[in-house]
Amino acid sequence: MASFELYYDEEDDSFEVTFAEFDSNFARTLVLNDNIVIHTDMGFTTVWGISFYEYAGLLQVSETHLDGLRALAPEQYARVQTLIEKPPVSFFLHLLYPDEYRAFVKTPTLSQLIKGE
């Protein structure tokens, strides 16, 4: 992984991860659910960042539903699924049952992020 920025706000319990700088004119914000948002390009080919709200709560549950993906066309969902299943998003989110839009929020180690493994 090239560079990244992590920011956690304890008061709001929000966790922001930025993987690359991006131009907001060419970005798309994709709401996965009320607590998880990814920032991607218009064609769903790369992810520039991911935001978690109520992060501590997400870490305490065994799964979360990504109902925001249900509105996507099948080909769009396939592209987003590919983005979620590969680094850097896969360090933070694991699709448990893709057809049911269920996932698990993970906490990578700093070593995993730096090595990209």
Buried (B, 14 or more C-beta within 10 A) or exposed (E): BEEBEEEEEEEEBBBBBBBBEBEEEEBEEBBBBEBBBBBBBEEBEEBBBBBBBBBEEBEEEEBBBBEBBEEBEEEBBEBBBEBBEEBBBBBBBBBEEBEEBBBBBEEBEEEBBEEEE
